[in-house]
């Protein structure tokens, strides 16, 4: 199901708002993510950096993990907000692909302007998924 214009605006605002809570003193690249379930619940995440750089967590995965911990499994859309409309990293694409290739992904800049409207399928062609583990 695709988002209505109204739902898009709301989800964009949530991603922009949570982006303000990003902890990114090293890169200064703040990222906010708002993930909407098929039932319309929203889970947010921001990137959390660390002096030991490699343990940094991305905003998108933070949002997914929060949703999963709340018992959610079915998602229809995700907004990712960065200063310049940067796209989700490979690890986040892989994590998202676990829950559906048709999840709609909106990438917005810090003004909330949509830079890209895509899907997990398009962001991660030939994704490795649970079916690949079958004998
Ligand atoms: N970052 C995200 O939060 N999501 C992405 O998909 C790309 C990168 C964060 C990680 C790090 O805190 C900062 O952006 C710069 O890489």
Backbone and ligand atoms as CSV (ligand in chain L), in Angstrom:
chain,resi,resn,atom,element,x,y,z
A,1,UNK,N,N,0.846,-1.197,0.000
A,1,UNK,CA,C,0.000,0.000,0.000
A,1,UNK,C,C,0.880,1.246,0.000
A,2,UNK,N,N,0.528,2.214,-0.821
A,2,UNK,CA,C,1.390,3.399,-0.826
A,2,UNK,C,C,0.798,4.479,0.085
A,3,UNK,N,N,1.665,5.316,0.570
A,3,UNK,CA,C,1.285,6.346,1.530
A,3,UNK,C,C,0.443,7.433,0.872
A,4,UNK,N,N,-0.545,7.932,1.592
A,4,UNK,CA,C,-1.271,9.105,1.107
A,4,UNK,C,C,-0.334,10.307,1.256
A,5,UNK,N,N,-0.650,11.391,0.598
A,5,UNK,CA,C,0.173,12.611,0.707
A,5,UNK,C,C,0.233,13.078,2.163
A,6,UNK,N,N,-0.906,12.957,2.836
A,6,UNK,CA,C,-0.989,13.376,4.237
A,6,UNK,C,C,-0.076,12.507,5.115
A,7,UNK,N,N,-0.145,11.185,4.905
A,7,UNK,CA,C,0.670,10.250,5.692
A,7,UNK,C,C,2.154,10.466,5.408
A,8,UNK,N,N,2.455,10.808,4.161
A,8,UNK,CA,C,3.842,11.091,3.788
A,8,UNK,C,C,4.376,12.274,4.597
A,9,UNK,N,N,3.574,13.330,4.623
A,9,UNK,CA,C,3.998,14.546,5.339
A,9,UNK,C,C,4.236,14.255,6.807
A,10,UNK,N,N,3.338,13.483,7.404
A,10,UNK,CA,C,3.459,13.158,8.824
A,10,UNK,C,C,4.727,12.352,9.079
A,11,UNK,N,N,4.958,11.357,8.241
A,11,UNK,CA,C,6.123,10.487,8.438
A,11,UNK,C,C,7.424,11.269,8.209
A,12,UNK,N,N,7.398,12.181,7.254
A,12,UNK,CA,C,8.569,13.027,7.008
A,12,UNK,C,C,8.856,13.878,8.250
A,13,UNK,N,N,7.823,14.444,8.825
A,13,UNK,CA,C,8.009,15.269,10.028
A,13,UNK,C,C,8.598,14.446,11.168
A,14,UNK,N,N,8.157,13.205,11.288
A,14,UNK,CA,C,8.672,12.357,12.373
A,14,UNK,C,C,10.148,12.035,12.157
A,15,UNK,N,N,10.526,11.802,10.901
A,15,UNK,CA,C,11.942,11.511,10.608
A,15,UNK,C,C,12.807,12.750,10.859
A,16,UNK,N,N,12.292,13.912,10.469
A,16,UNK,CA,C,13.054,15.155,10.688
A,16,UNK,C,C,13.213,15.420,12.182
A,17,UNK,N,N,12.155,15.155,12.907
A,17,UNK,CA,C,12.182,15.443,14.350
A,17,UNK,C,C,13.156,14.522,15.081
A,18,UNK,N,N,13.089,13.235,14.793
A,18,UNK,CA,C,13.979,12.302,15.502
A,18,UNK,C,C,15.425,12.534,15.084
A,19,UNK,N,N,15.630,13.017,13.866
A,19,UNK,CA,C,16.992,13.322,13.399
A,19,UNK,C,C,17.690,14.295,14.356
A,20,UNK,N,N,16.903,15.168,14.963
A,20,UNK,CA,C,17.496,16.143,15.897
A,20,UNK,C,C,18.114,15.461,17.116
A,21,UNK,N,N,17.698,14.250,17.390
A,21,UNK,CA,C,18.243,13.519,18.547
A,21,UNK,C,C,19.449,12.662,18.190
A,22,UNK,N,N,19.838,12.677,16.922
A,22,UNK,CA,C,20.982,11.849,16.520
A,22,UNK,C,C,22.204,12.214,17.363
A,23,UNK,N,N,22.979,11.202,17.692
A,23,UNK,CA,C,24.233,11.444,18.413
A,23,UNK,C,C,25.350,11.201,17.403
A,24,UNK,N,N,25.803,12.275,16.802
A,24,UNK,CA,C,26.774,12.142,15.706
A,24,UNK,C,C,27.905,13.171,15.833
A,25,UNK,N,N,28.596,13.161,16.992
A,25,UNK,CA,C,29.641,14.170,17.205
A,25,UNK,C,C,30.853,13.962,16.314
A,26,UNK,N,N,31.039,12.768,15.783
A,26,UNK,CA,C,32.252,12.471,15.001
A,26,UNK,C,C,32.066,12.819,13.532
A,27,UNK,N,N,30.964,12.361,12.965
A,27,UNK,CA,C,30.736,12.659,11.540
A,27,UNK,C,C,29.956,13.951,11.352
A,28,UNK,N,N,29.215,14.335,12.365
A,28,UNK,CA,C,28.234,15.428,12.310
A,28,UNK,C,C,27.140,15.166,11.265
A,29,UNK,N,N,27.060,13.941,10.796
A,29,UNK,CA,C,26.051,13.585,9.788
A,29,UNK,C,C,24.866,12.955,10.511
A,30,UNK,N,N,23.880,13.778,10.784
A,30,UNK,CA,C,22.724,13.300,11.549
A,30,UNK,C,C,21.687,12.648,10.634
A,31,UNK,N,N,21.180,11.529,11.093
A,31,UNK,CA,C,20.200,10.781,10.299
A,31,UNK,C,C,18.996,10.461,11.182
A,32,UNK,N,N,17.818,10.634,10.609
A,32,UNK,CA,C,16.584,10.265,11.307
A,32,UNK,C,C,15.794,9.311,10.435
A,33,UNK,N,N,15.136,8.353,11.055
A,33,UNK,CA,C,14.339,7.394,10.287
A,33,UNK,C,C,12.992,7.197,10.972
A,34,UNK,N,N,11.944,7.142,10.167
A,34,UNK,CA,C,10.601,6.858,10.681
A,34,UNK,C,C,10.032,5.714,9.855
A,35,UNK,N,N,9.706,4.641,10.557
A,35,UNK,CA,C,9.265,3.401,9.920
A,35,UNK,C,C,7.801,3.177,10.273
A,36,UNK,N,N,6.974,2.999,9.253
A,36,UNK,CA,C,5.540,2.825,9.478
A,36,UNK,C,C,5.116,1.389,9.245
A,37,UNK,N,N,4.336,0.860,10.172
A,37,UNK,CA,C,3.844,-0.508,10.009
A,37,UNK,C,C,2.618,-0.487,9.096
A,38,UNK,N,N,2.237,-1.683,8.644
A,38,UNK,CA,C,1.055,-1.773,7.782
A,38,UNK,C,C,-0.198,-1.300,8.516
A,39,UNK,N,N,-0.179,-1.387,9.849
A,39,UNK,CA,C,-1.341,-0.919,10.621
A,39,UNK,C,C,-1.261,0.574,10.946
A,40,UNK,N,N,-0.143,1.195,10.588
A,40,UNK,CA,C,-0.038,2.640,10.788
A,40,UNK,C,C,0.722,3.071,12.025
A,41,UNK,N,N,1.304,2.115,12.775
A,41,UNK,CA,C,2.149,2.518,13.908
A,41,UNK,C,C,3.489,3.003,13.373
A,42,UNK,N,N,4.107,3.929,14.092
A,42,UNK,CA,C,5.384,4.478,13.627
A,42,UNK,C,C,6.474,4.282,14.678
A,43,UNK,N,N,7.630,3.844,14.227
A,43,UNK,CA,C,8.807,3.654,15.096
A,43,UNK,C,C,9.924,4.491,14.508
A,44,UNK,N,N,10.641,5.171,15.381
A,44,UNK,CA,C,11.682,6.063,14.884
A,44,UNK,C,C,13.060,5.623,15.364
A,45,UNK,N,N,14.074,6.132,14.683
A,45,UNK,CA,C,15.444,5.841,15.083
A,45,UNK,C,C,16.360,6.957,14.605
A,46,UNK,N,N,17.449,7.140,15.325
A,46,UNK,CA,C,18.464,8.118,14.941
A,46,UNK,C,C,19.818,7.415,15.012
A,47,UNK,N,N,20.792,7.938,14.282
A,47,UNK,CA,C,22.112,7.298,14.360
A,47,UNK,C,C,22.781,7.625,15.693
A,48,UNK,N,N,23.511,6.645,16.184
A,48,UNK,CA,C,24.188,6.775,17.481
A,48,UNK,C,C,25.647,6.393,17.269
A,49,UNK,N,N,26.506,7.399,17.309
A,49,UNK,CA,C,27.941,7.145,17.074
A,49,UNK,C,C,28.650,6.857,18.396
A,50,UNK,N,N,29.909,6.441,18.245
A,50,UNK,CA,C,30.703,6.070,19.413
A,50,UNK,C,C,32.162,6.386,19.124
A,51,UNK,N,N,32.920,6.668,20.194
A,51,UNK,CA,C,34.349,6.936,20.043
A,51,UNK,C,C,35.047,5.753,19.383
A,52,UNK,N,N,34.528,4.555,19.624
A,52,UNK,CA,C,34.998,3.375,18.883
A,52,UNK,C,C,34.093,3.307,17.646
A,53,UNK,N,N,34.523,3.975,16.589
A,53,UNK,CA,C,33.642,4.265,15.446
A,53,UNK,C,C,32.798,3.085,14.960
A,54,UNK,N,N,33.408,1.894,14.961
A,54,UNK,CA,C,32.742,0.773,14.295
A,54,UNK,C,C,31.481,0.287,15.002
A,55,UNK,N,N,31.262,0.698,16.226
A,55,UNK,CA,C,30.045,0.237,16.904
A,55,UNK,C,C,28.863,1.192,16.687
A,56,UNK,N,N,29.069,2.192,15.876
A,56,UNK,CA,C,27.988,3.127,15.519
A,56,UNK,C,C,26.767,2.385,14.988
A,57,UNK,N,N,25.592,2.874,15.361
A,57,UNK,CA,C,24.356,2.302,14.828
A,57,UNK,C,C,23.655,3.320,13.935
A,58,UNK,N,N,23.205,2.849,12.779
A,58,UNK,CA,C,22.485,3.709,11.831
A,58,UNK,C,C,21.044,3.944,12.295
A,59,UNK,N,N,20.502,5.038,11.825
A,59,UNK,CA,C,19.127,5.409,12.170
A,59,UNK,C,C,18.105,4.374,11.694
A,60,UNK,N,N,18.290,3.883,10.479
A,60,UNK,CA,C,17.295,2.964,9.908
A,60,UNK,C,C,17.233,1.667,10.715
A,61,UNK,N,N,18.410,1.134,11.038
A,61,UNK,CA,C,18.412,-0.111,11.814
A,61,UNK,C,C,17.883,0.124,13.218
A,62,UNK,N,N,18.177,1.280,13.785
A,62,UNK,CA,C,17.641,1.593,15.120
A,62,UNK,C,C,16.111,1.560,15.078
A,63,UNK,N,N,15.543,2.120,14.022
A,63,UNK,CA,C,14.072,2.142,13.897
A,63,UNK,C,C,13.526,0.724,13.721
A,64,UNK,N,N,14.176,-0.057,12.878
A,64,UNK,CA,C,13.706,-1.434,12.650
A,64,UNK,C,C,13.790,-2.226,13.951
A,65,UNK,N,N,14.900,-2.126,14.649
A,65,UNK,CA,C,15.083,-2.941,15.856
A,65,UNK,C,C,14.079,-2.544,16.941
A,66,UNK,N,N,13.788,-1.267,17.023
A,66,UNK,CA,C,12.808,-0.809,17.999
A,66,UNK,C,C,11.429,-1.385,17.664
A,67,UNK,N,N,11.082,-1.371,16.384
A,67,UNK,CA,C,9.788,-1.910,15.949
A,67,UNK,C,C,9.702,-3.416,16.213
A,68,UNK,N,N,10.776,-4.108,15.884
A,68,UNK,CA,C,10.779,-5.566,16.076
A,68,UNK,C,C,10.643,-5.901,17.566
A,69,UNK,N,N,11.343,-5.144,18.399
A,69,UNK,CA,C,11.271,-5.393,19.849
A,69,UNK,C,C,9.868,-5.135,20.382
A,70,UNK,N,N,9.122,-4.278,19.689
A,70,UNK,CA,C,7.742,-3.992,20.103
A,70,UNK,C,C,6.769,-5.029,19.564
A,71,UNK,N,N,7.284,-5.995,18.817
A,71,UNK,CA,C,6.439,-7.077,18.315
A,71,UNK,C,C,5.964,-6.897,16.886
A,72,UNK,N,N,6.389,-5.828,16.246
A,72,UNK,CA,C,5.958,-5.564,14.865
A,72,UNK,C,C,6.766,-6.417,13.887
A,73,UNK,N,N,6.125,-6.749,12.776
A,73,UNK,CA,C,6.817,-7.526,11.732
A,73,UNK,C,C,6.509,-7.040,10.325
A,74,UNK,N,N,5.445,-6.235,10.179
A,74,UNK,CA,C,5.000,-5.873,8.834
A,74,UNK,C,C,5.054,-4.367,8.628
A,75,UNK,N,N,5.847,-3.973,7.649
A,75,UNK,CA,C,6.086,-2.544,7.436
A,75,UNK,C,C,5.669,-2.132,6.034
A,76,UNK,N,N,5.190,-0.898,5.919
A,76,UNK,CA,C,4.869,-0.464,4.555
A,76,UNK,C,C,5.718,0.691,4.066
A,77,UNK,N,N,6.315,1.450,4.977
A,77,UNK,CA,C,7.106,2.578,4.481
A,77,UNK,C,C,8.117,3.072,5.498
A,78,UNK,N,N,9.112,3.732,4.942
A,78,UNK,CA,C,10.217,4.261,5.747
A,78,UNK,C,C,10.621,5.613,5.176
A,79,UNK,N,N,10.793,6.582,6.065
A,79,UNK,CA,C,11.381,7.859,5.636
A,79,UNK,C,C,12.751,7.976,6.276
A,80,UNK,N,N,13.731,8.335,5.481
A,80,UNK,CA,C,15.089,8.563,5.971
A,80,UNK,C,C,15.430,10.030,5.719
A,81,UNK,N,N,15.818,10.728,6.786
A,81,UNK,CA,C,16.141,12.153,6.659
A,81,UNK,C,C,17.607,12.403,6.969
A,82,UNK,N,N,18.268,13.055,6.042
A,82,UNK,CA,C,19.673,13.448,6.234
A,82,UNK,C,C,19.817,14.891,5.744
A,83,UNK,N,N,20.992,15.483,5.934
A,83,UNK,CA,C,21.114,16.880,5.519
A,83,UNK,C,C,21.016,17.039,4.007
A,84,UNK,N,N,21.437,15.991,3.281
A,84,UNK,CA,C,21.543,16.145,1.823
A,84,UNK,C,C,20.826,15.055,1.028
A,85,UNK,N,N,20.005,14.274,1.690
A,85,UNK,CA,C,19.291,13.216,0.965
A,85,UNK,C,C,20.134,11.987,0.700
A,86,UNK,N,N,21.080,11.715,1.584
A,86,UNK,CA,C,21.913,10.503,1.460
A,86,UNK,C,C,21.056,9.248,1.593
A,87,UNK,N,N,21.475,8.190,0.950
A,87,UNK,CA,C,20.654,6.972,0.916
A,87,UNK,C,C,21.104,5.956,1.980
A,88,UNK,N,N,20.230,5.009,2.331
A,88,UNK,CA,C,20.581,4.001,3.348
A,88,UNK,C,C,21.812,3.179,2.965
A,89,UNK,N,N,22.623,2.877,3.958
A,89,UNK,CA,C,23.834,2.086,3.705
A,89,UNK,C,C,23.470,0.628,3.387
A,90,UNK,N,N,24.424,-0.118,2.948
A,90,UNK,CA,C,24.196,-1.514,2.563
A,90,UNK,C,C,23.681,-2.371,3.706
A,91,UNK,N,N,24.219,-2.159,4.896
A,91,UNK,CA,C,23.759,-2.965,6.043
A,91,UNK,C,C,22.294,-2.695,6.333
A,92,UNK,N,N,21.900,-1.449,6.257
A,92,UNK,CA,C,20.490,-1.117,6.512
A,92,UNK,C,C,19.595,-1.683,5.421
A,93,UNK,N,N,20.057,-1.650,4.189
A,93,UNK,CA,C,19.267,-2.240,3.092
A,93,UNK,C,C,19.046,-3.728,3.357
A,94,UNK,N,N,20.099,-4.397,3.796
A,94,UNK,CA,C,19.983,-5.834,4.064
A,94,UNK,C,C,18.998,-6.097,5.198
A,95,UNK,N,N,19.089,-5.322,6.271
A,95,UNK,CA,C,18.180,-5.520,7.406
A,95,UNK,C,C,16.734,-5.252,6.972
A,96,UNK,N,N,16.522,-4.216,6.211
A,96,UNK,CA,C,15.164,-3.911,5.745
A,96,UNK,C,C,14.609,-5.021,4.871
A,97,UNK,N,N,15.473,-5.609,4.056
A,97,UNK,CA,C,15.010,-6.628,3.100
A,97,UNK,C,C,14.422,-7.847,3.802
A,98,UNK,N,N,14.805,-8.051,5.054
A,98,UNK,CA,C,14.276,-9.178,5.830
A,98,UNK,C,C,12.752,-9.084,5.975
A,99,UNK,N,N,12.243,-7.845,5.964
A,99,UNK,CA,C,10.823,-7.622,6.271
A,99,UNK,C,C,9.986,-7.254,5.050
A,100,UNK,N,N,10.581,-7.300,3.879
A,100,UNK,CA,C,9.775,-7.069,2.685
A,100,UNK,C,C,10.475,-6.176,1.679
A,101,UNK,N,N,10.442,-6.646,0.438
A,101,UNK,CA,C,11.104,-5.880,-0.623
A,101,UNK,C,C,10.228,-4.726,-1.112
A,102,UNK,N,N,8.932,-4.795,-0.741
A,102,UNK,CA,C,8.026,-3.755,-1.244
A,102,UNK,C,C,7.886,-2.566,-0.307
A,103,UNK,N,N,8.644,-2.561,0.766
A,103,UNK,CA,C,8.593,-1.402,1.664
A,103,UNK,C,C,8.996,-0.164,0.860
A,104,UNK,N,N,8.135,0.837,0.962
A,104,UNK,CA,C,8.377,2.086,0.236
A,104,UNK,C,C,9.408,2.903,1.021
A,105,UNK,N,N,10.386,3.465,0.331
A,105,UNK,CA,C,11.425,4.241,1.015
A,105,UNK,C,C,11.466,5.657,0.443
A,106,UNK,N,N,11.287,6.612,1.324
A,106,UNK,CA,C,11.363,8.021,0.933
A,106,UNK,C,C,12.613,8.611,1.544
A,107,UNK,N,N,13.410,9.226,0.709
A,107,UNK,CA,C,14.637,9.840,1.196
A,107,UNK,C,C,14.478,11.355,1.099
A,108,UNK,N,N,14.616,12.005,2.242
A,108,UNK,CA,C,14.400,13.453,2.262
A,108,UNK,C,C,15.645,14.167,2.786
A,109,UNK,N,N,15.738,15.442,2.431
A,109,UNK,CA,C,16.846,16.246,2.959
A,109,UNK,C,C,16.381,16.969,4.222
A,110,UNK,N,N,17.250,17.821,4.747
A,110,UNK,CA,C,16.926,18.443,6.043
A,110,UNK,C,C,15.755,19.415,5.967
A,111,UNK,N,N,15.394,19.822,4.758
A,111,UNK,CA,C,14.230,20.697,4.605
A,111,UNK,C,C,12.951,19.872,4.466
A,112,UNK,N,N,13.116,18.556,4.403
A,112,UNK,CA,C,11.948,17.684,4.231
A,112,UNK,C,C,11.576,17.487,2.777
A,113,UNK,N,N,12.402,17.994,1.877
A,113,UNK,CA,C,12.121,17.804,0.444
A,113,UNK,C,C,12.489,16.385,0.025
A,114,UNK,N,N,11.592,15.750,-0.705
A,114,UNK,CA,C,11.815,14.370,-1.139
A,114,UNK,C,C,12.851,14.349,-2.258
A,115,UNK,N,N,13.944,13.599,-2.017
A,115,UNK,CA,C,15.026,13.500,-2.996
A,115,UNK,C,C,14.911,12.236,-3.815
A,116,UNK,N,N,14.300,11.214,-3.214
A,116,UNK,CA,C,14.170,9.935,-3.906
A,116,UNK,C,C,12.989,9.170,-3.303
A,117,UNK,N,N,12.210,8.543,-4.166
A,117,UNK,CA,C,11.129,7.667,-3.712
A,117,UNK,C,C,11.386,6.328,-4.336
A,118,UNK,N,N,11.621,5.322,-3.512
A,118,UNK,CA,C,12.043,4.050,-4.049
A,118,UNK,C,C,11.476,2.920,-3.196
A,119,UNK,N,N,11.985,1.733,-3.374
A,119,UNK,CA,C,11.561,0.585,-2.564
A,119,UNK,C,C,12.817,-0.167,-2.132
A,120,UNK,N,N,12.640,-1.038,-1.149
A,120,UNK,CA,C,13.773,-1.859,-0.727
A,120,UNK,C,C,14.225,-2.731,-1.903
A,121,UNK,N,N,13.269,-3.190,-2.702
A,121,UNK,CA,C,13.612,-4.025,-3.869
A,121,UNK,C,C,14.595,-3.292,-4.798
A,122,UNK,N,N,14.302,-2.016,-5.040
A,122,UNK,CA,C,15.174,-1.257,-5.941
A,122,UNK,C,C,16.499,-0.877,-5.289
A,123,UNK,N,N,16.468,-0.726,-3.967
A,123,UNK,CA,C,17.711,-0.368,-3.270
A,123,UNK,C,C,18.650,-1.567,-3.124
A,124,UNK,N,N,18.055,-2.773,-3.145
A,124,UNK,CA,C,18.885,-3.961,-2.934
A,124,UNK,C,C,18.495,-5.077,-3.908
A,125,UNK,N,N,18.889,-4.941,-5.156
A,125,UNK,CA,C,18.576,-5.984,-6.135
A,125,UNK,C,C,19.241,-7.300,-5.737
A,126,UNK,N,N,18.587,-8.402,-6.033
A,126,UNK,CA,C,19.114,-9.737,-5.737
A,126,UNK,C,C,19.451,-9.910,-4.260
A,127,UNK,N,N,18.579,-9.394,-3.417
A,127,UNK,CA,C,18.832,-9.490,-1.972
A,127,UNK,C,C,18.969,-10.945,-1.531
A,128,UNK,N,N,19.856,-11.182,-0.621
A,128,UNK,CA,C,19.973,-12.507,0.018
A,128,UNK,C,C,18.884,-12.569,1.081
A,129,UNK,N,N,17.984,-13.589,0.955
A,129,UNK,CA,C,16.836,-13.648,1.864
A,129,UNK,C,C,16.670,-15.064,2.400
A,130,UNK,N,N,15.682,-15.232,3.283
A,130,UNK,CA,C,15.521,-16.511,3.966
A,130,UNK,C,C,15.401,-17.677,2.988
A,131,UNK,N,N,14.765,-17.444,1.844
A,131,UNK,CA,C,14.605,-18.504,0.854
A,131,UNK,C,C,15.926,-19.046,0.354
A,132,UNK,N,N,16.943,-18.221,0.405
A,132,UNK,CA,C,18.270,-18.665,-0.061
A,132,UNK,C,C,18.903,-19.685,0.871
A,133,UNK,N,N,18.344,-19.785,2.076
A,133,UNK,CA,C,18.887,-20.747,3.033
A,133,UNK,C,C,18.277,-22.128,2.861
A,134,UNK,N,N,17.205,-22.196,2.066
A,134,UNK,CA,C,16.545,-23.491,1.847
A,134,UNK,C,C,17.480,-24.415,1.085
A,135,UNK,N,N,17.343,-25.701,1.361
A,135,UNK,CA,C,18.246,-26.680,0.700
A,135,UNK,C,C,17.856,-26.844,-0.755
L,1,LIG,N1,N,24.282,6.540,8.783
L,1,LIG,C1,C,22.991,6.184,9.059
L,1,LIG,O1,O,22.474,6.449,10.145
L,1,LIG,N2,N,22.296,5.540,8.094
L,1,LIG,C2,C,22.804,5.188,6.887
L,1,LIG,O2,O,22.175,4.436,6.166
L,1,LIG,C3,C,24.074,5.757,6.450
L,1,LIG,C4,C,24.949,6.239,7.535
L,1,LIG,C5,C,25.051,7.227,9.825
L,1,LIG,C6,C,26.155,6.401,10.412
L,1,LIG,C7,C,27.108,7.474,10.890
L,1,LIG,O3,O,26.699,7.868,12.192
L,1,LIG,C8,C,26.879,8.635,9.944
L,1,LIG,O4,O,25.655,8.380,9.291
L,1,LIG,C9,C,27.990,8.799,8.920
L,1,LIG,O5,O,28.255,7.622,8.269
